[in-house]
C-alpha cells in the first residue's frame, strides 16, 4: 500500500506540473472566446482560481481536496466535477464493457482455432482478416460504417446515446433505442481489439503447442480437443491475463475517438473538451481516476498471474 500511494503521488504531481506548464490557461481560453476581455480581468480570474500561487501550494491544495474525493468545480460552468464524471461514467463503462466482452469472447477462441490449425486455409484466411482489422484506421472504419448503415441503409443511428423523443418511449422501447445507438460504437471499438487479441492468442497458443508436455499428452493418446483445451489453453492464457489487467484503466478512461465521432457523452469526450477549454479540475480528476485504475489493473494482473501459474505463486 505505501508503494501504491507513493506511485500515485508521483504520477499526480507530474500530471499536475505538466498541465500547469503547458502554454495557455483557463484565462487564455476565456479570452479566446471573448477577445474584449482585458488583461486585468484575466489576472483576476487567475487570482480567483488560485493560479497565481506557487505550483507546490496549488498542488497541496488540490491534494487535500482529492483526499476527501472533492474534485472541485469546473472552470467552464462552475458545475461540480464529480457530477460531470458521474454522468459520463455509465456511458463509457457500458461501451467499454460490451466491447471488452466481445473482444475476449470472440478473440480467444479464434486465436486458439488458428493455432490448432496452423498453416491451414482457415488460419490463412482468418489471419488475413484479423490483420486487416488491426490495420484499418478506426476513425475511417467508423465513418465508412456510419455512411453505409446510418445514412444510406438507415438501419442504425449514427450519433448520440438516445433519440430525440426518447422520453415518450415505453421502457422496452427505451432499452431497444439504447441498444441501437450502442451497436455501431461497440462494433467499431471491438474490431481492432478483437484483431489484436486473436493474433496475440494465436502466437501464445502456437508456442505452447510445441512444448514437450503437449507432445507427451498426444503420445498418451489423448484427443486433440483435450490436449488443446485441457492442457495447452491454461498456459496459453497467461499472457492474456496481463492484457486483461491493463484493460482496467480503459473501462473508465474513455475513448476520445469513439465518443467524439458518435457524440457520446462519456469520459473520453469530457476529457477532450476539458483539455481545449483548459478546465484544470476536470482534466486532473480524469487523470487521477486513470492513474488509480492503472495501478489497480497492474495489481489485479499480478494477482491473477499468481492464481493461474503455480510457478509464480511459489516463486519458481
C-alpha angles and dihedrals in degrees: 000000000000089000090050091052093046092051091048092050091050093049094046093047092051091047091048093049096046093049093051093044093052116104115269131020143206092289091051091050090052092047089052088057094044112030090185091069109114126227089247091057090050091053090050090053091051090049091048091054093041092242092136091065121097115279095247091052091052092047092049091050091049092046092054090054094046090051087068092038093254107142094179128229130309115260090215102059107355093246117143110266091223090060092052091050092045089058094046099045099070091052095049094040093052093048095047097042092052094046092045090051093053093043094056098032092055103023099056097050089043092053092046092051091049092052092045090054097036112174094013126124089256090055093049096046097044090042091054092048094049092048089050090051090049092050100045113100108248096222092050092051090047093052091045094052092043089055094046103038099028109032106027104028096026091212098131138026114252103206143028131026100262139016123264093252093045094125092059093057126100117247095265091046089052090051092049091047091053091049092051092051092050098047097082097042092047091046093051093043091051099049101073093035091049091051092049098047093046092053091045092049092047091053093047094047093045089055093049093049089063093057120114095241089058090053089049092051091052091046089057088061099252116159117259090243092056092045092053102039099028101042114010104039098064093055092041090055094060096088089045089059088065091052091049091052092048089050091067095084090053092058090076101011091083132214115262094195099050096039094046095047094046095035093238115167095229137131095274094055091043091053092046094052092044092054092055092047092044090235096170099184092055093043092050093046092053091046091049092052091046091050093051092048092048092053092045090048091055090049092049091048091052091048093048090048090055092049093048099042120045090195090065092043093054095039096246 
